[in-house]
Amino acid sequence: MPLYNVPPLLGDKEYFVGKCIDNSLTDYKHDTSYEKVKYSFTQVISGYLNLELSLSQKIYVEFFHRPEYKSIIENAIKHNYNQKVLQITNNYLEADIVISDTHGYDKKKFFYFRDVFDQGSWGKLGLYLNQVIRDEILEIN
């Protein structure tokens, strides 16, 4: 199946994977479906390469108004995210991200978490952490 209007390969990693595919599949370069196969392989291989990259972000969790929320948030992050990507730390100074119920932190990456019983807070936290991971991946590329 041919692919028309092939999106460009963005980033050094995708370009490198595309060149490797070109070098490996030289006999098929002139087939009408080659660009589709190349594009699909590039997306799949690049996705696996992203998993192998070191993206570890350290998260510091602190709750002043409801200290019992700290362990709930930490356990949820440990359960839902790979430790190679997001790690919980008890040392504020080594943290990349701070999650808290109060403001006043000097970290650039800060997430205000209101209440563990508020579904909206959980949804916003997931979106925020996924955006941080996405930004780290794009920075590496």
C-alpha positions, 0 to 999 in steps of 0.5 A: 500500500503506497503512502502519499504525503509522507510526513517528514522524519523529525529529530536525529533519532528518526533520521538515523533510523530512516537511514538504517532502514534505507541501507537495510532494504535497498532492494525494496526502495523502488516499490510503491509501498516502500515509503509506508513500510519505512515510515511505519518501521521508523515509528515503531523502532523509534518508540522502542528506542525512547524506552531505552533512553535514560529519562529519569525524573525525580519526584519529591512529594510533600503535603503540609495540610494532609501529610497522609496524602504523601504515601498515597501519591507516591504509591500511585506514581510507583504503581503507574510509572516505570521507575526508569522514567519517574522515581520518588525521592525524599531529598528535595534538593535532588528533585526535578519535580515537586508535588505539593499542597502548598506553593513556595517551592523554587523548583521549575517543575511544580504541581499543586495537588489539591485532594486525593479524593478529587478525580480532577486532581488525579487527571491533571496530575497524570496529564502533567507527568505525561507532558513532562515525560513527553518534553524529556523525550523531545529534548533528547531527540 
